[in-house]
Amino acid sequence: MLVTLSENLAKAEEGNYAVGAFNCPTLEAARAVVEAAEEVQAPIILSHAEAHNEIIPIEIMGPILVNFAKNASVPVTVHLDHGSNLEIVKKAIDIGFSSVMIDASHMNYEENLRTVREVVEYAHENHVSVEAELGMMTSSGVGGDETVAEEPALGNEEDYFTDPIMAKDFVNRTNIDALAASFGTVHGLYIKKPNLDFDRLKDIYRNIQKPVVMHGGSGLSEEEYVTAINSGVRKINYYSYSAKIGADAIKEYIDEHSTVFYHDLTIVAKEAMKKDVKKIMEIFLNKGEIVR
């Protein structure tokens, strides 16, 4: 069933779990996520990143994701990831998305506020939830195509983290439904162990009294996921590692078969990604059981 981000995350707040947000730039990725969610009976978020318009335009993939959501046996939010302006937000809402993210984090604070407020006003009039970002999410440089900022060349990475006091002001003045906060994760594949500031995360959550979103959610340990969830994270973006697992499965299949057809590769990739996201969904449900 199609639900808003607010509806999905309100249940997550009650149950102290996180809802996985999975970018789906291909039909195989969407099928993998929905099939896994229905088997686990986990709520999910099907995302289309604006950056993925180069892979498949939102006009094509968007209606497919909305259709998947409406026909799923679990709650599904269809979400625009890292939207850059009101124009793409309006397009997503017209298609039927139930949630949008406006990412103006690269702007100065007041410009970020004004841009987000404009989107919130339009989206809420159309009964659509809004996520925004405060702080700078950087990229590992490996597969991090969602990001708006590369790894900083100068200064400490903490300089790019979300300030808890500023976060409270930002949420109060914008009326957003969820805040993407920077506390040490990065987009893409990790090339070194992340430095996660969980104390900062707890302060952010306590100050804003709204769901916190973790971007760059791929590649963490189960313990790190659980700690993040117990610290207030209610939405976790997960993409890069799943996409790589799908590609690795295709490589292995090609190596093992003398004759290869493209349609076989789509099945191989889908099954590999499904297995991966299914395990992740079980971790995100935070039932206190070790997932093997």
Helices and strands as residue ranges (DSSP letters): H 5-15, E 19-23, H 27-40, E 44-49, G 50-54, H 58-71, E 76-83, H 86-95, E 99-102, H 109-125, E 129-134, G 157-160, H 164-174, E 178-181, H 198-208, E 212-214, H 222-230, E 233-238, H 240-256, H 262-284
